[in-house]
Amino acid sequence: MKKQVSIWKEFTKGLWEINPTFKQILGMCPTLAVTVSAINGIAMALATTFVLVFSSFLISCVRKLIPNQVRIASYIVIIATFVTIADLVMKAKFPELSKALGPFVPLIVVNCIILGRAEAFASKNSPIRSIMDALGNGVGFLISLTVIGSIRELLGSRTIFGYQILPDSFEPLLVMILPAGAFITLGLLMGIANAYVERKKNIEHKSLIEKYRKNYSSEINLSQNAE
């Protein structure tokens, strides 16, 4: 039987181990489309996290009541309900952000992160674990979009969160606020992330080999001394 991980682990795995953007490669449409600035990335990630947490919680609560044949349709109805709430609240309280994000807030309903966690986790686990899993993935998504948006805004507009960081002498890179800038930034960050993971694996592999080598040498020495 598979050992159940801790509640804290359910949260932290979404930050890096199964990060939606850099590991699962999900939610690419809003990641590439709205990260022209850091604030746009944060707004989209927070809206997605809200929908993800509450839909995962509700799906986990009613998972045993939903017939298997209509589970996906049922999940979409639940997700669409919370997307509508998020969209209406954003239009009422943050009209400028809502206008900047455009149709991508309503499109959260078809975001693969939300449906993926609902099918892979919430439908098989308790409400508390589902909330922690959803919150971890949401925070991981938030970190990813904030980093991408900050880089694009800094290089494309010299600012972060509207505050000028780079001097006027720096010539903004127009490509960074265009769709191509999103692909370039995402590709470079994914490359750095993969390089880090490979380096970590190589270090662990070498450490393991050295450990076995020392144990083997110790066993040989003990055997020779016994003789």
Secondary structure, DSSP 8 states (H G I E B T S, - for coil): ------HHHHHHTTTTTT-TTTTS---HHHHHHSTTSHHHHHHHHHHHHHHHHHHHHHHHHHTTTS-GGGHHHHHHHHHHHHHHHHHHHHHHH-HHHHHHHGGGTGGGGG-HHHHHHHHHTGGGS-HHHHHHHHHHHHHHHHHHHHHHHHHHHHHHHSEETTEE-S-TTS---GGGGSHHHHHHHHHHHHHHHHHHHHHHHHHHHHHHHHHHHHHHHHHHHHHHHH-
